[in-house]
Amino acid sequence: MKSFKYLGSTVTGNGDLDSEVTHRMKEVWRDWKKVSGVLCDRRTTAKNKGMIYKTVVRPAMMYEAETWPINKAQEKRLYITEMRMLRWMGGITR
């Protein structure tokens, strides 16, 4: 499978978005690590955690995703990543 970077996005010959979804998830985990000290602190209120999450983490995850023709499996991967972060932020284990 041939792929190349074009304007910051990975373009593949068959139009597959798996590499782009994986890259986006790596970027959002990188941003998560930057703010995890605040998001995982028990002294920070849930309201403040939610505001920080909505302004820092979610936009990093959804950057350029508005134009992706993703399938259900890719959508599920993004959903699982988001739920994992929210559970971690709330101190909830499965």
PDB file of N, CA, C and O in Angstrom, chain B, residues numbered from 101:
ATOM      1  N   MET B 101       0.852  -1.171   0.000  1.00  0.00           N
ATOM      2  CA  MET B 101       0.000   0.000   0.000  1.00  0.00           C
ATOM      3  C   MET B 101       0.897   1.232   0.000  1.00  0.00           C
ATOM      4  O   MET B 101       1.730   1.398   0.890  1.00  0.00           O
ATOM      5  N   LYS B 102       0.730   2.073  -0.972  1.00  0.00           N
ATOM      6  CA  LYS B 102       1.517   3.292  -1.059  1.00  0.00           C
ATOM      7  C   LYS B 102       0.768   4.421  -0.371  1.00  0.00           C
ATOM      8  O   LYS B 102      -0.440   4.590  -0.537  1.00  0.00           O
ATOM      9  N   SER B 103       1.520   5.185   0.404  1.00  0.00           N
ATOM     10  CA  SER B 103       0.923   6.334   1.078  1.00  0.00           C
ATOM     11  C   SER B 103       1.939   7.469   1.116  1.00  0.00           C
ATOM     12  O   SER B 103       3.146   7.248   1.013  1.00  0.00           O
ATOM     13  N   PHE B 104       1.427   8.683   1.266  1.00  0.00           N
ATOM     14  CA  PHE B 104       2.295   9.844   1.378  1.00  0.00           C
ATOM     15  C   PHE B 104       1.568  10.927   2.162  1.00  0.00           C
ATOM     16  O   PHE B 104       0.345  10.907   2.295  1.00  0.00           O
ATOM     17  N   LYS B 105       2.348  11.873   2.677  1.00  0.00           N
ATOM     18  CA  LYS B 105       1.791  12.981   3.432  1.00  0.00           C
ATOM     19  C   LYS B 105       1.497  14.120   2.465  1.00  0.00           C
ATOM     20  O   LYS B 105       2.339  14.480   1.642  1.00  0.00           O
ATOM     21  N   TYR B 106       0.299  14.683   2.570  1.00  0.00           N
ATOM     22  CA  TYR B 106      -0.086  15.826   1.756  1.00  0.00           C
ATOM     23  C   TYR B 106      -0.844  16.801   2.634  1.00  0.00           C
ATOM     24  O   TYR B 106      -1.917  16.474   3.143  1.00  0.00           O
ATOM     25  N   LEU B 107      -0.299  17.994   2.818  1.00  0.00           N
ATOM     26  CA  LEU B 107      -0.889  19.039   3.654  1.00  0.00           C
ATOM     27  C   LEU B 107      -1.214  18.530   5.060  1.00  0.00           C
ATOM     28  O   LEU B 107      -2.246  18.880   5.632  1.00  0.00           O
ATOM     29  N   GLY B 108      -0.321  17.701   5.607  1.00  0.00           N
ATOM     30  CA  GLY B 108      -0.485  17.212   6.964  1.00  0.00           C
ATOM     31  C   GLY B 108      -1.329  15.967   7.108  1.00  0.00           C
ATOM     32  O   GLY B 108      -1.426  15.422   8.208  1.00  0.00           O
ATOM     33  N   SER B 109      -1.940  15.502   6.044  1.00  0.00           N
ATOM     34  CA  SER B 109      -2.767  14.300   6.099  1.00  0.00           C
ATOM     35  C   SER B 109      -2.085  13.176   5.332  1.00  0.00           C
ATOM     36  O   SER B 109      -1.371  13.415   4.358  1.00  0.00           O
ATOM     37  N   THR B 110      -2.314  11.959   5.779  1.00  0.00           N
ATOM     38  CA  THR B 110      -1.772  10.796   5.088  1.00  0.00           C
ATOM     39  C   THR B 110      -2.765  10.354   4.025  1.00  0.00           C
ATOM     40  O   THR B 110      -3.923  10.062   4.323  1.00  0.00           O
ATOM     41  N   VAL B 111      -2.302  10.309   2.791  1.00  0.00           N
ATOM     42  CA  VAL B 111      -3.136   9.906   1.665  1.00  0.00           C
ATOM     43  C   VAL B 111      -2.662   8.538   1.212  1.00  0.00           C
ATOM     44  O   VAL B 111      -1.470   8.342   0.971  1.00  0.00           O
ATOM     45  N   THR B 112      -3.581   7.591   1.093  1.00  0.00           N
ATOM     46  CA  THR B 112      -3.239   6.251   0.622  1.00  0.00           C
ATOM     47  C   THR B 112      -3.855   6.012  -0.742  1.00  0.00           C
ATOM     48  O   THR B 112      -4.802   6.689  -1.142  1.00  0.00           O
ATOM     49  N   GLY B 113      -3.313   5.053  -1.438  1.00  0.00           N
ATOM     50  CA  GLY B 113      -3.788   4.741  -2.786  1.00  0.00           C
ATOM     51  C   GLY B 113      -5.206   4.211  -2.804  1.00  0.00           C
ATOM     52  O   GLY B 113      -5.949   4.468  -3.752  1.00  0.00           O
ATOM     53  N   ASN B 114      -5.596   3.475  -1.772  1.00  0.00           N
ATOM     54  CA  ASN B 114      -6.943   2.905  -1.754  1.00  0.00           C
ATOM     55  C   ASN B 114      -7.934   3.748  -0.959  1.00  0.00           C
ATOM     56  O   ASN B 114      -9.093   3.359  -0.811  1.00  0.00           O
ATOM     57  N   GLY B 115      -7.497   4.891  -0.446  1.00  0.00           N
ATOM     58  CA  GLY B 115      -8.403   5.779   0.283  1.00  0.00           C
ATOM     59  C   GLY B 115      -8.681   5.362   1.709  1.00  0.00           C
ATOM     60  O   GLY B 115      -9.622   5.862   2.325  1.00  0.00           O
ATOM     61  N   ASP B 116      -7.879   4.449   2.250  1.00  0.00           N
ATOM     62  CA  ASP B 116      -8.071   3.960   3.612  1.00  0.00           C
ATOM     63  C   ASP B 116      -7.664   5.026   4.622  1.00  0.00           C
ATOM     64  O   ASP B 116      -6.664   5.719   4.430  1.00  0.00           O
ATOM     65  N   LEU B 117      -8.431   5.157   5.686  1.00  0.00           N
ATOM     66  CA  LEU B 117      -8.177   6.180   6.699  1.00  0.00           C
ATOM     67  C   LEU B 117      -7.608   5.633   8.001  1.00  0.00           C
ATOM     68  O   LEU B 117      -7.473   6.385   8.967  1.00  0.00           O
ATOM     69  N   ASP B 118      -7.271   4.356   8.059  1.00  0.00           N
ATOM     70  CA  ASP B 118      -6.772   3.774   9.301  1.00  0.00           C
ATOM     71  C   ASP B 118      -5.511   4.468   9.795  1.00  0.00           C
ATOM     72  O   ASP B 118      -5.376   4.723  10.992  1.00  0.00           O
ATOM     73  N   SER B 119      -4.592   4.775   8.897  1.00  0.00           N
ATOM     74  CA  SER B 119      -3.357   5.438   9.318  1.00  0.00           C
ATOM     75  C   SER B 119      -3.642   6.850   9.823  1.00  0.00           C
ATOM     76  O   SER B 119      -2.988   7.311  10.758  1.00  0.00           O
ATOM     77  N   GLU B 120      -4.592   7.533   9.228  1.00  0.00           N
ATOM     78  CA  GLU B 120      -4.946   8.885   9.672  1.00  0.00           C
ATOM     79  C   GLU B 120      -5.634   8.854  11.038  1.00  0.00           C
ATOM     80  O   GLU B 120      -5.369   9.709  11.883  1.00  0.00           O
ATOM     81  N   VAL B 121      -6.507   7.882  11.257  1.00  0.00           N
ATOM     82  CA  VAL B 121      -7.175   7.744  12.551  1.00  0.00           C
ATOM     83  C   VAL B 121      -6.151   7.406  13.628  1.00  0.00           C
ATOM     84  O   VAL B 121      -6.209   7.951  14.730  1.00  0.00           O
ATOM     85  N   THR B 122      -5.221   6.516  13.320  1.00  0.00           N
ATOM     86  CA  THR B 122      -4.167   6.159  14.273  1.00  0.00           C
ATOM     87  C   THR B 122      -3.300   7.362  14.601  1.00  0.00           C
ATOM     88  O   THR B 122      -2.956   7.580  15.763  1.00  0.00           O
ATOM     89  N   HIS B 123      -2.946   8.136  13.603  1.00  0.00           N
ATOM     90  CA  HIS B 123      -2.145   9.345  13.824  1.00  0.00           C
ATOM     91  C   HIS B 123      -2.903  10.344  14.704  1.00  0.00           C
ATOM     92  O   HIS B 123      -2.323  10.942  15.610  1.00  0.00           O
ATOM     93  N   ARG B 124      -4.178  10.517  14.437  1.00  0.00           N
ATOM     94  CA  ARG B 124      -4.979  11.464  15.226  1.00  0.00           C
ATOM     95  C   ARG B 124      -5.075  11.006  16.677  1.00  0.00           C
ATOM     96  O   ARG B 124      -5.029  11.830  17.591  1.00  0.00           O
ATOM     97  N   MET B 125      -5.207   9.698  16.896  1.00  0.00           N
ATOM     98  CA  MET B 125      -5.290   9.188  18.267  1.00  0.00           C
ATOM     99  C   MET B 125      -3.954   9.372  18.992  1.00  0.00           C
ATOM    100  O   MET B 125      -3.943   9.658  20.190  1.00  0.00           O
ATOM    101  N   LYS B 126      -2.838   9.214  18.296  1.00  0.00           N
ATOM    102  CA  LYS B 126      -1.528   9.465  18.905  1.00  0.00           C
ATOM    103  C   LYS B 126      -1.411  10.931  19.312  1.00  0.00           C
ATOM    104  O   LYS B 126      -0.901  11.245  20.387  1.00  0.00           O
ATOM    105  N   GLU B 127      -1.884  11.821  18.451  1.00  0.00           N
ATOM    106  CA  GLU B 127      -1.817  13.253  18.754  1.00  0.00           C
ATOM    107  C   GLU B 127      -2.679  13.609  19.964  1.00  0.00           C
ATOM    108  O   GLU B 127      -2.271  14.415  20.801  1.00  0.00           O
ATOM    109  N   VAL B 128      -3.852  13.020  20.059  1.00  0.00           N
ATOM    110  CA  VAL B 128      -4.732  13.357  21.172  1.00  0.00           C
ATOM    111  C   VAL B 128      -4.178  12.802  22.484  1.00  0.00           C
ATOM    112  O   VAL B 128      -4.333  13.438  23.527  1.00  0.00           O
ATOM    113  N   TRP B 129      -3.536  11.628  22.456  1.00  0.00           N
ATOM    114  CA  TRP B 129      -2.912  11.112  23.672  1.00  0.00           C
ATOM    115  C   TRP B 129      -1.729  11.985  24.071  1.00  0.00           C
ATOM    116  O   TRP B 129      -1.467  12.148  25.263  1.00  0.00           O
ATOM    117  N   ARG B 130      -1.014  12.547  23.111  1.00  0.00           N
ATOM    118  CA  ARG B 130       0.083  13.468  23.412  1.00  0.00           C
ATOM    119  C   ARG B 130      -0.456  14.714  24.113  1.00  0.00           C
ATOM    120  O   ARG B 130       0.120  15.175  25.099  1.00  0.00           O
ATOM    121  N   ASP B 131      -1.561  15.255  23.602  1.00  0.00           N
ATOM    122  CA  ASP B 131      -2.182  16.416  24.238  1.00  0.00           C
ATOM    123  C   ASP B 131      -2.758  16.049  25.603  1.00  0.00           C
ATOM    124  O   ASP B 131      -2.726  16.855  26.532  1.00  0.00           O
ATOM    125  N   TRP B 132      -3.285  14.830  25.720  1.00  0.00           N
ATOM    126  CA  TRP B 132      -3.833  14.368  26.992  1.00  0.00           C
ATOM    127  C   TRP B 132      -2.742  14.356  28.062  1.00  0.00           C
ATOM    128  O   TRP B 132      -2.966  14.791  29.191  1.00  0.00           O
ATOM    129  N   LYS B 133      -1.568  13.858  27.701  1.00  0.00           N
ATOM    130  CA  LYS B 133      -0.467  13.781  28.662  1.00  0.00           C
ATOM    131  C   LYS B 133      -0.052  15.164  29.143  1.00  0.00           C
ATOM    132  O   LYS B 133       0.366  15.325  30.290  1.00  0.00           O
ATOM    133  N   LYS B 134      -0.166  16.165  28.270  1.00  0.00           N
ATOM    134  CA  LYS B 134       0.202  17.525  28.661  1.00  0.00           C
ATOM    135  C   LYS B 134      -0.717  18.081  29.745  1.00  0.00           C
ATOM    136  O   LYS B 134      -0.259  18.801  30.632  1.00  0.00           O
ATOM    137  N   VAL B 135      -2.002  17.756  29.683  1.00  0.00           N
ATOM    138  CA  VAL B 135      -2.967  18.315  30.632  1.00  0.00           C
ATOM    139  C   VAL B 135      -3.455  17.303  31.650  1.00  0.00           C
ATOM    140  O   VAL B 135      -4.368  17.606  32.420  1.00  0.00           O
ATOM    141  N   SER B 136      -2.876  16.108  31.679  1.00  0.00           N
ATOM    142  CA  SER B 136      -3.374  15.075  32.596  1.00  0.00           C
ATOM    143  C   SER B 136      -3.157  15.434  34.055  1.00  0.00           C
ATOM    144  O   SER B 136      -3.894  14.958  34.918  1.00  0.00           O
ATOM    145  N   GLY B 137      -2.171  16.256  34.350  1.00  0.00           N
ATOM    146  CA  GLY B 137      -1.966  16.674  35.728  1.00  0.00           C
ATOM    147  C   GLY B 137      -3.166  17.412  36.282  1.00  0.00           C
ATOM    148  O   GLY B 137      -3.502  17.256  37.456  1.00  0.00           O
ATOM    149  N   VAL B 138      -3.810  18.205  35.462  1.00  0.00           N
ATOM    150  CA  VAL B 138      -5.000  18.944  35.879  1.00  0.00           C
ATOM    151  C   VAL B 138      -6.234  18.061  35.788  1.00  0.00           C
ATOM    152  O   VAL B 138      -7.071  18.068  36.691  1.00  0.00           O
ATOM    153  N   LEU B 139      -6.355  17.297  34.700  1.00  0.00           N
ATOM    154  CA  LEU B 139      -7.554  16.490  34.480  1.00  0.00           C
ATOM    155  C   LEU B 139      -7.684  15.328  35.459  1.00  0.00           C
ATOM    156  O   LEU B 139      -8.799  14.891  35.744  1.00  0.00           O
ATOM    157  N   CYS B 140      -6.596  14.831  35.965  1.00  0.00           N
ATOM    158  CA  CYS B 140      -6.643  13.685  36.886  1.00  0.00           C
ATOM    159  C   CYS B 140      -6.519  14.106  38.348  1.00  0.00           C
ATOM    160  O   CYS B 140      -6.530  13.258  39.240  1.00  0.00           O
ATOM    161  N   ASP B 141      -6.404  15.393  38.595  1.00  0.00           N
ATOM    162  CA  ASP B 141      -6.298  15.884  39.965  1.00  0.00           C
ATOM    163  C   ASP B 141      -7.667  15.838  40.634  1.00  0.00           C
ATOM    164  O   ASP B 141      -8.642  16.351  40.084  1.00  0.00           O
ATOM    165  N   ARG B 142      -7.748  15.239  41.799  1.00  0.00           N
ATOM    166  CA  ARG B 142      -9.024  15.106  42.506  1.00  0.00           C
ATOM    167  C   ARG B 142      -9.532  16.443  43.042  1.00  0.00           C
ATOM    168  O   ARG B 142     -10.724  16.589  43.315  1.00  0.00           O
ATOM    169  N   ARG B 143      -8.640  17.414  43.194  1.00  0.00           N
ATOM    170  CA  ARG B 143      -9.060  18.723  43.708  1.00  0.00           C
ATOM    171  C   ARG B 143      -9.705  19.596  42.629  1.00  0.00           C
ATOM    172  O   ARG B 143     -10.382  20.573  42.952  1.00  0.00           O
ATOM    173  N   THR B 144      -9.505  19.260  41.367  1.00  0.00           N
ATOM    174  CA  THR B 144     -10.121  20.013  40.275  1.00  0.00           C
ATOM    175  C   THR B 144     -11.582  19.588  40.149  1.00  0.00           C
ATOM    176  O   THR B 144     -11.893  18.397  40.160  1.00  0.00           O
ATOM    177  N   THR B 145     -12.471  20.569  40.028  1.00  0.00           N
ATOM    178  CA  THR B 145     -13.900  20.255  39.942  1.00  0.00           C
ATOM    179  C   THR B 145     -14.231  19.611  38.598  1.00  0.00           C
ATOM    180  O   THR B 145     -13.512  19.787  37.614  1.00  0.00           O
ATOM    181  N   ALA B 146     -15.322  18.868  38.578  1.00  0.00           N
ATOM    182  CA  ALA B 146     -15.757  18.196  37.351  1.00  0.00           C
ATOM    183  C   ALA B 146     -16.088  19.220  36.267  1.00  0.00           C
ATOM    184  O   ALA B 146     -15.851  18.971  35.085  1.00  0.00           O
ATOM    185  N   LYS B 147     -16.626  20.352  36.657  1.00  0.00           N
ATOM    186  CA  LYS B 147     -16.961  21.405  35.688  1.00  0.00           C
ATOM    187  C   LYS B 147     -15.685  21.915  35.004  1.00  0.00           C
ATOM    188  O   LYS B 147     -15.649  22.067  33.783  1.00  0.00           O
ATOM    189  N   ASN B 148     -14.649  22.174  35.790  1.00  0.00           N
ATOM    190  CA  ASN B 148     -13.392  22.659  35.213  1.00  0.00           C
ATOM    191  C   ASN B 148     -12.728  21.593  34.351  1.00  0.00           C
ATOM    192  O   ASN B 148     -12.164  21.905  33.302  1.00  0.00           O
ATOM    193  N   LYS B 149     -12.790  20.337  34.786  1.00  0.00           N
ATOM    194  CA  LYS B 149     -12.238  19.254  33.988  1.00  0.00           C
ATOM    195  C   LYS B 149     -12.947  19.163  32.639  1.00  0.00           C
ATOM    196  O   LYS B 149     -12.314  18.979  31.600  1.00  0.00           O
ATOM    197  N   GLY B 150     -14.263  19.295  32.674  1.00  0.00           N
ATOM    198  CA  GLY B 150     -15.035  19.244  31.440  1.00  0.00           C
ATOM    199  C   GLY B 150     -14.700  20.382  30.497  1.00  0.00           C
ATOM    200  O   GLY B 150     -14.602  20.184  29.286  1.00  0.00           O
ATOM    201  N   MET B 151     -14.524  21.575  31.050  1.00  0.00           N
ATOM    202  CA  MET B 151     -14.176  22.724  30.213  1.00  0.00           C
ATOM    203  C   MET B 151     -12.796  22.547  29.581  1.00  0.00           C
ATOM    204  O   MET B 151     -12.605  22.854  28.404  1.00  0.00           O
ATOM    205  N   ILE B 152     -11.846  22.055  30.355  1.00  0.00           N
ATOM    206  CA  ILE B 152     -10.501  21.835  29.818  1.00  0.00           C
ATOM    207  C   ILE B 152     -10.536  20.742  28.759  1.00  0.00           C
ATOM    208  O   ILE B 152      -9.895  20.864  27.714  1.00  0.00           O
ATOM    209  N   TYR B 153     -11.278  19.681  29.025  1.00  0.00           N
ATOM    210  CA  TYR B 153     -11.387  18.586  28.058  1.00  0.00           C
ATOM    211  C   TYR B 153     -11.992  19.083  26.746  1.00  0.00           C
ATOM    212  O   TYR B 153     -11.503  18.753  25.665  1.00  0.00           O
ATOM    213  N   LYS B 154     -13.046  19.869  26.848  1.00  0.00           N
ATOM    214  CA  LYS B 154     -13.733  20.358  25.640  1.00  0.00           C
ATOM    215  C   LYS B 154     -12.887  21.333  24.831  1.00  0.00           C
ATOM    216  O   LYS B 154     -13.041  21.416  23.612  1.00  0.00           O
ATOM    217  N   THR B 155     -11.990  22.076  25.493  1.00  0.00           N
ATOM    218  CA  THR B 155     -11.202  23.073  24.769  1.00  0.00           C
ATOM    219  C   THR B 155      -9.838  22.571  24.318  1.00  0.00           C
ATOM    220  O   THR B 155      -9.251  23.143  23.399  1.00  0.00           O
ATOM    221  N   VAL B 156      -9.315  21.513  24.944  1.00  0.00           N
ATOM    222  CA  VAL B 156      -7.975  21.045  24.587  1.00  0.00           C
ATOM    223  C   VAL B 156      -8.010  19.683  23.903  1.00  0.00           C
ATOM    224  O   VAL B 156      -7.481  19.524  22.803  1.00  0.00           O
ATOM    225  N   VAL B 157      -8.627  18.711  24.546  1.00  0.00           N
ATOM    226  CA  VAL B 157      -8.516  17.327  24.085  1.00  0.00           C
ATOM    227  C   VAL B 157      -9.453  17.027  22.918  1.00  0.00           C
ATOM    228  O   VAL B 157      -9.012  16.489  21.902  1.00  0.00           O
ATOM    229  N   ARG B 158     -10.721  17.360  23.042  1.00  0.00           N
ATOM    230  CA  ARG B 158     -11.676  17.026  21.979  1.00  0.00           C
ATOM    231  C   ARG B 158     -11.347  17.688  20.644  1.00  0.00           C
ATOM    232  O   ARG B 158     -11.430  17.016  19.617  1.00  0.00           O
ATOM    233  N   PRO B 159     -10.973  18.982  20.600  1.00  0.00           N
ATOM    234  CA  PRO B 159     -10.596  19.550  19.300  1.00  0.00           C
ATOM    235  C   PRO B 159      -9.388  18.858  18.673  1.00  0.00           C
ATOM    236  O   PRO B 159      -9.310  18.744  17.449  1.00  0.00           O
ATOM    237  N   ALA B 160      -8.444  18.393  19.496  1.00  0.00           N
ATOM    238  CA  ALA B 160      -7.291  17.670  18.951  1.00  0.00           C
ATOM    239  C   ALA B 160      -7.733  16.361  18.317  1.00  0.00           C
ATOM    240  O   ALA B 160      -7.168  15.933  17.311  1.00  0.00           O
ATOM    241  N   MET B 161      -8.744  15.723  18.905  1.00  0.00           N
ATOM    242  CA  MET B 161      -9.232  14.459  18.361  1.00  0.00           C
ATOM    243  C   MET B 161     -10.020  14.680  17.073  1.00  0.00           C
ATOM    244  O   MET B 161      -9.917  13.877  16.146  1.00  0.00           O
ATOM    245  N   MET B 162     -10.783  15.724  17.003  1.00  0.00           N
ATOM    246  CA  MET B 162     -11.673  15.927  15.876  1.00  0.00           C
ATOM    247  C   MET B 162     -11.077  16.799  14.766  1.00  0.00           C
ATOM    248  O   MET B 162     -11.751  17.081  13.775  1.00  0.00           O
ATOM    249  N   TYR B 163      -9.821  17.227  14.925  1.00  0.00           N
ATOM    250  CA  TYR B 163      -9.177  18.060  13.917  1.00  0.00           C
ATOM    251  C   TYR B 163      -9.143  17.320  12.582  1.00  0.00           C
ATOM    252  O   TYR B 163      -8.641  16.198  12.511  1.00  0.00           O
ATOM    253  N   GLU B 164      -9.652  17.913  11.562  1.00  0.00           N
ATOM    254  CA  GLU B 164      -9.757  17.396  10.196  1.00  0.00           C
ATOM    255  C   GLU B 164     -10.728  16.229  10.044  1.00  0.00           C
ATOM    256  O   GLU B 164     -10.915  15.737   8.931  1.00  0.00           O
ATOM    257  N   ALA B 165     -11.347  15.774  11.126  1.00  0.00           N
ATOM    258  CA  ALA B 165     -12.223  14.605  11.044  1.00  0.00           C
ATOM    259  C   ALA B 165     -13.574  14.927  10.413  1.00  0.00           C
ATOM    260  O   ALA B 165     -14.309  14.012  10.041  1.00  0.00           O
ATOM    261  N   GLU B 166     -13.911  16.192  10.287  1.00  0.00           N
ATOM    262  CA  GLU B 166     -15.204  16.554   9.696  1.00  0.00           C
ATOM    263  C   GLU B 166     -15.301  16.117   8.246  1.00  0.00           C
ATOM    264  O   GLU B 166     -16.399  15.897   7.735  1.00  0.00           O
ATOM    265  N   THR B 167     -14.171  15.990   7.585  1.00  0.00           N
ATOM    266  CA  THR B 167     -14.176  15.662   6.160  1.00  0.00           C
ATOM    267  C   THR B 167     -13.871  14.196   5.888  1.00  0.00           C
ATOM    268  O   THR B 167     -13.825  13.781   4.730  1.00  0.00           O
ATOM    269  N   TRP B 168     -13.664  13.410   6.931  1.00  0.00           N
ATOM    270  CA  TRP B 168     -13.334  11.996   6.742  1.00  0.00           C
ATOM    271  C   TRP B 168     -14.574  11.173   6.451  1.00  0.00           C
ATOM    272  O   TRP B 168     -15.581  11.316   7.146  1.00  0.00           O
ATOM    273  N   PRO B 169     -14.528  10.328   5.458  1.00  0.00           N
ATOM    274  CA  PRO B 169     -15.612   9.355   5.259  1.00  0.00           C
ATOM    275  C   PRO B 169     -15.293   8.069   6.044  1.00  0.00           C
ATOM    276  O   PRO B 169     -14.953   7.044   5.452  1.00  0.00           O
ATOM    277  N   ILE B 170     -15.405   8.133   7.376  1.00  0.00           N
ATOM    278  CA  ILE B 170     -14.987   7.002   8.209  1.00  0.00           C
ATOM    279  C   ILE B 170     -16.051   5.920   8.246  1.00  0.00           C
ATOM    280  O   ILE B 170     -17.235   6.178   8.031  1.00  0.00           O
ATOM    281  N   ASN B 171     -15.607   4.715   8.520  1.00  0.00           N
ATOM    282  CA  ASN B 171     -16.544   3.603   8.646  1.00  0.00           C
ATOM    283  C   ASN B 171     -16.836   3.370  10.139  1.00  0.00           C
ATOM    284  O   ASN B 171     -16.291   4.064  10.997  1.00  0.00           O
ATOM    285  N   LYS B 172     -17.675   2.418  10.429  1.00  0.00           N
ATOM    286  CA  LYS B 172     -18.102   2.158  11.812  1.00  0.00           C
ATOM    287  C   LYS B 172     -16.939   1.734  12.709  1.00  0.00           C
ATOM    288  O   LYS B 172     -16.888   2.132  13.873  1.00  0.00           O
ATOM    289  N   ALA B 173     -16.011   0.937  12.192  1.00  0.00           N
ATOM    290  CA  ALA B 173     -14.885   0.468  13.001  1.00  0.00           C
ATOM    291  C   ALA B 173     -13.989   1.639  13.427  1.00  0.00           C
ATOM    292  O   ALA B 173     -13.540   1.694  14.572  1.00  0.00           O
ATOM    293  N   GLN B 174     -13.734   2.566  12.510  1.00  0.00           N
ATOM    294  CA  GLN B 174     -12.916   3.729  12.838  1.00  0.00           C
ATOM    295  C   GLN B 174     -13.641   4.644  13.811  1.00  0.00           C
ATOM    296  O   GLN B 174     -13.029   5.194  14.727  1.00  0.00           O
ATOM    297  N   GLU B 175     -14.940   4.807  13.615  1.00  0.00           N
ATOM    298  CA  GLU B 175     -15.736   5.619  14.537  1.00  0.00           C
ATOM    299  C   GLU B 175     -15.716   5.005  15.942  1.00  0.00           C
ATOM    300  O   GLU B 175     -15.635   5.720  16.940  1.00  0.00           O
ATOM    301  N   LYS B 176     -15.790   3.688  16.003  1.00  0.00           N
ATOM    302  CA  LYS B 176     -15.757   3.009  17.291  1.00  0.00           C
ATOM    303  C   LYS B 176     -14.408   3.195  17.981  1.00  0.00           C
ATOM    304  O   LYS B 176     -14.362   3.371  19.198  1.00  0.00           O
ATOM    305  N   ARG B 177     -13.317   3.161  17.228  1.00  0.00           N
ATOM    306  CA  ARG B 177     -11.985   3.389  17.808  1.00  0.00           C
ATOM    307  C   ARG B 177     -11.887   4.769  18.433  1.00  0.00           C
ATOM    308  O   ARG B 177     -11.349   4.921  19.529  1.00  0.00           O
ATOM    309  N   LEU B 178     -12.407   5.778  17.738  1.00  0.00           N
ATOM    310  CA  LEU B 178     -12.389   7.138  18.286  1.00  0.00           C
ATOM    311  C   LEU B 178     -13.261   7.234  19.533  1.00  0.00           C
ATOM    312  O   LEU B 178     -12.887   7.893  20.503  1.00  0.00           O
ATOM    313  N   TYR B 179     -14.415   6.582  19.512  1.00  0.00           N
ATOM    314  CA  TYR B 179     -15.327   6.586  20.652  1.00  0.00           C
ATOM    315  C   TYR B 179     -14.689   5.899  21.870  1.00  0.00           C
ATOM    316  O   TYR B 179     -14.791   6.390  22.995  1.00  0.00           O
ATOM    317  N   ILE B 180     -14.041   4.773  21.631  1.00  0.00           N
ATOM    318  CA  ILE B 180     -13.388   4.043  22.720  1.00  0.00           C
ATOM    319  C   ILE B 180     -12.277   4.883  23.338  1.00  0.00           C
ATOM    320  O   ILE B 180     -12.120   4.907  24.559  1.00  0.00           O
ATOM    321  N   THR B 181     -11.519   5.560  22.512  1.00  0.00           N
ATOM    322  CA  THR B 181     -10.447   6.424  23.021  1.00  0.00           C
ATOM    323  C   THR B 181     -11.024   7.541  23.878  1.00  0.00           C
ATOM    324  O   THR B 181     -10.502   7.831  24.954  1.00  0.00           O
ATOM    325  N   GLU B 182     -12.099   8.170  23.408  1.00  0.00           N
ATOM    326  CA  GLU B 182     -12.704   9.254  24.170  1.00  0.00           C
ATOM    327  C   GLU B 182     -13.269   8.756  25.503  1.00  0.00           C
ATOM    328  O   GLU B 182     -13.082   9.407  26.531  1.00  0.00           O
ATOM    329  N   MET B 183     -13.949   7.625  25.498  1.00  0.00           N
ATOM    330  CA  MET B 183     -14.506   7.090  26.742  1.00  0.00           C
ATOM    331  C   MET B 183     -13.401   6.688  27.721  1.00  0.00           C
ATOM    332  O   MET B 183     -13.542   6.866  28.931  1.00  0.00           O
ATOM    333  N   ARG B 184     -12.317   6.153  27.199  1.00  0.00           N
ATOM    334  CA  ARG B 184     -11.192   5.795  28.062  1.00  0.00           C
ATOM    335  C   ARG B 184     -10.626   7.024  28.759  1.00  0.00           C
ATOM    336  O   ARG B 184     -10.309   6.978  29.948  1.00  0.00           O
ATOM    337  N   MET B 185     -10.499   8.120  28.021  1.00  0.00           N
ATOM    338  CA  MET B 185      -9.999   9.359  28.611  1.00  0.00           C
ATOM    339  C   MET B 185     -10.971   9.909  29.649  1.00  0.00           C
ATOM    340  O   MET B 185     -10.553  10.358  30.717  1.00  0.00           O
ATOM    341  N   LEU B 186     -12.259   9.876  29.341  1.00  0.00           N
ATOM    342  CA  LEU B 186     -13.245  10.408  30.280  1.00  0.00           C
ATOM    343  C   LEU B 186     -13.297   9.578  31.562  1.00  0.00           C
ATOM    344  O   LEU B 186     -13.423  10.139  32.651  1.00  0.00           O
ATOM    345  N   ARG B 187     -13.203   8.252  31.449  1.00  0.00           N
ATOM    346  CA  ARG B 187     -13.186   7.412  32.650  1.00  0.00           C
ATOM    347  C   ARG B 187     -11.936   7.679  33.473  1.00  0.00           C
ATOM    348  O   ARG B 187     -11.996   7.742  34.701  1.00  0.00           O
ATOM    349  N   TRP B 188     -10.818   7.835  32.803  1.00  0.00           N
ATOM    350  CA  TRP B 188      -9.561   8.099  33.488  1.00  0.00           C
ATOM    351  C   TRP B 188      -9.648   9.441  34.217  1.00  0.00           C
ATOM    352  O   TRP B 188      -9.198   9.571  35.355  1.00  0.00           O
ATOM    353  N   MET B 189     -10.225  10.421  33.553  1.00  0.00           N
ATOM    354  CA  MET B 189     -10.370  11.761  34.114  1.00  0.00           C
ATOM    355  C   MET B 189     -11.264  11.733  35.352  1.00  0.00           C
ATOM    356  O   MET B 189     -11.007  12.457  36.314  1.00  0.00           O
ATOM    357  N   GLY B 190     -12.304  10.910  35.339  1.00  0.00           N
ATOM    358  CA  GLY B 190     -13.219  10.831  36.458  1.00  0.00           C
ATOM    359  C   GLY B 190     -12.792   9.861  37.544  1.00  0.00           C
ATOM    360  O   GLY B 190     -13.455   9.765  38.577  1.00  0.00           O
ATOM    361  N   GLY B 191     -11.709   9.149  37.334  1.00  0.00           N
ATOM    362  CA  GLY B 191     -11.227   8.198  38.317  1.00  0.00           C
ATOM    363  C   GLY B 191     -12.086   6.941  38.384  1.00  0.00           C
ATOM    364  O   GLY B 191     -12.135   6.279  39.420  1.00  0.00           O
ATOM    365  N   ILE B 192     -12.761   6.609  37.289  1.00  0.00           N
ATOM    366  CA  ILE B 192     -13.644   5.459  37.238  1.00  0.00           C
ATOM    367  C   ILE B 192     -12.914   4.304  36.565  1.00  0.00           C
ATOM    368  O   ILE B 192     -12.379   4.459  35.467  1.00  0.00           O
ATOM    369  N   THR B 193     -12.892   3.152  37.217  1.00  0.00           N
ATOM    370  CA  THR B 193     -12.298   1.971  36.603  1.00  0.00           C
ATOM    371  C   THR B 193     -13.408   1.012  36.199  1.00  0.00           C
ATOM    372  O   THR B 193     -14.522   1.070  36.720  1.00  0.00           O
ATOM    373  N   ARG B 194     -13.088   0.145  35.275  1.00  0.00           N
ATOM    374  CA  ARG B 194     -14.097  -0.789  34.799  1.00  0.00           C
ATOM    375  C   ARG B 194     -14.151  -2.016  35.658  1.00  0.00           C
ATOM    376  O   ARG B 194     -14.951  -2.915  35.400  1.00  0.00           O
TER     377      ARG B 194
END
